[in-house]
Amino acid sequence: MSSSANPRKRIAVLISGRGSNMAALLRNDCGGDVVVVGSNKADAGGLDVARDAGLATFAVGHKDFASREAFDAALVERLNEYRPDVVVLAGFMRILTPVFVNAFAGRLINIHPSLLPAFPGLDTHQRALADGVKLHGCTVHFVTPELDRGPIIAQAAVQVDDDDTADTLAAKVLVQEHQVLPFAVRLFCEGRLSVEGLRVRTGPARGG
Ligand code: GRF
């Protein structure tokens, strides 16, 4: 139960595709309520999932803007209509400029399919196999202007098996993503995270 002094957090989620991580946020108690799901793609499958769950959705097409900054400013404006306490990038496949990152500084969270700081960027599973790592996984982190380099909230690892392909590895990692993202968002919503440099410390839940 929440009190008026400690209301449930308002969570906005951005996606670009099927939205399985977004769905994991809906399935689990994240200590807050998803109030809107947005996308840069009007045909993102996850928007249908969100609508079926009765959620507000929007799409802002990045191709309709002359610059990344103009797109980011439009996205900030749409999101702010929903007064989010936290914005979660759940498979949102756009590089964001400081216009966006600074608008939500300290309350912008991303899930990335590798054990950062290894394998920032794209094609993480293929690159993990090519480098022969034995452990791979996913990372939930605060977003800073530097790509995939913000303070790490939580990680989960999977073993890389001899017969793994990029697809089997992606599937194994995705199972972990669906666990670790709701977990990390809940820590945030419960006010338990403190950030010092690149380190995130997790304190006890605050009452209320
Ligand atoms: C996830 O693997 C996420 O980490 C990556 O893109 C994928 C999105 O999957 N950035 P979904 O849309 O959440 O199903």
Residues whose N, C-alpha, C, O or C-beta is under 5 A from the ligand:
A	BS01	GRF	G17 R18 G19 S20 N21 M22 A90 G91 I111 H112 P113
